[in-house]
Amino acid sequence: MKYKILNSPALPDMPWQEQPSGAGVIPVWRYTENPVIGRNPVSGVARIFNSAVVPFEGKFIGVFRGEQTNGIPFIYFGRSDDGLHWNFDEEKIRFTDGDGREFMPPYAYDPRLVKIGDTYYAIWCQDAFGAAIGMASTRDFRTWTRLENPFLPFNRNAVMFPRKIGGKYVLLSRPSDSGHTPFGDIYLSESPDLTYWGRHRHVMGKSGRWWESVKIGAGAAPIETSEGWLLFYHGVTGTCNGFVYSIGAAILDIDRPSIVKYRCGTFLLTPETWYEERGFVPNVCFPCATLHDAATGRIAIYYGAADSYVAVAFTTLDQMIDYIRENDAAGAEEHEEGRR
């Protein structure tokens, strides 16, 4: 391997499918059995999408956006032997406060999941008198303790780094407004204790490239590599038929991740298949998680499709980093720390 995945164990049993012959220039290919989660997956839930998975005790677990049949989204827990076939708890995840009392948000959606040390953290969007970020921690996936909301409204698309940087927890987010935000850049914030957040830095914003000309948002938890933090994110464009969500990628500086080393000028995936183009919200590819194997450099990208399904795509670390570097479109402003 040309590049290395750092501080991450080997994951030989992760989902994988070899790159098909005659594939295109972009080194990302869809799982041929997509979608891996279809409609009406559990009683009372019409659709699962925009969800996150991690390895756990030789198998896989995940936190899933479950759109209930009453239209209110909540987070559900799922288990899988192979990362492709999933079983879900019928009851939504029950959150408690620090004293063990039930503490449920009015709604919760688009969760991410990351392990830092011996603790797992779920991060999602919820109502806090406006769209804001919710957080909770667990060590056993049986009890979940809510943490303080890191930011005031309005904010979405929060993603934590999988380790402390400079002794601080680090979070990516997208400040927004009260509606379906027609704008948005990725920012970075730090915390010594997961309660107080500051040292906010601009990472990168939308671009003049058609597929990310309206807004962008962080996707899966960044992957630590020998070249920097590999970040998959979504880019949004506007059309006469509404927004279109595509998947892009960038590499952030390992020690100062508000600095963008490389930013791919092309999308990696854009809606092209029936399950991406046709659904409750058409034309959406929305990345929320990866599984990756340090021994082989294999990467599986989990993404929501058309706000109706969960799908998987594959790449390898060497192919991805080379492709990002060869198609780098990062500007001078992105190479700066993002402080003004």
C-alpha angles and dihedrals in degrees: 000000000000094000132031135224106225133211092005127108127237112272105192095165096054118125112277142168123179120248109268120241115258092028118161129258095273108083097223122099132185124240106256092224095055135176097056092186118039134190125300093018096166137013112287094012119102099184140008119201142131092048139149134227137189135179115262131178095339094313136063135265133180149184112233136197103236115192102208122218088250088061097249115123122222137165120263131190123236138185132202138178094206106020091247107068113055140195119197136204109244091220120070118246110281114223125201134192125242091279094053096255118137111266112178125175118232087247137344133199147163097032125193125197130206137169118224114179107320095333132087120214127201118200123188145154118264143152117280096160084304135013107310143149124274126195138190137173135215139169100191105027089237099089125034123195118202116229127203115287103256099217143025118252133307107055139113144168099051117182126176126213113243094242140023117273117208088353093302135106109243128208134185118209143159118234108216144158135261096276138053088305114239090197140035146152131197116254132185126220134182134213134185093203112014088254106074117046129190147123088091115196133185110238105179141324141208116299141211089259108111098235094056102027098118106041144324135213137190115260126183123016107276116264115229110230139166088258097049138276111331108215125189112198140168125250123198132207130184124236136173085264097049137268123341119205120208133174122247136170141217139176118230128200111271096227101027104032095180084075113085112214096182134002121191112237094206131058119253095211130008125177108285108132128074093253091052097042100039125053146079089314107019127218101029132142106171118175118211108157148010136204114206138181116218092200097058104017091237116156129193115196118206114204140171114244123208090333086282110078146028116237136180132218131183140219139150128244095239094049094045098048092045091049093049092049094046091050098037114156101166113141131217092264091057091053088061126085094255096239124135 
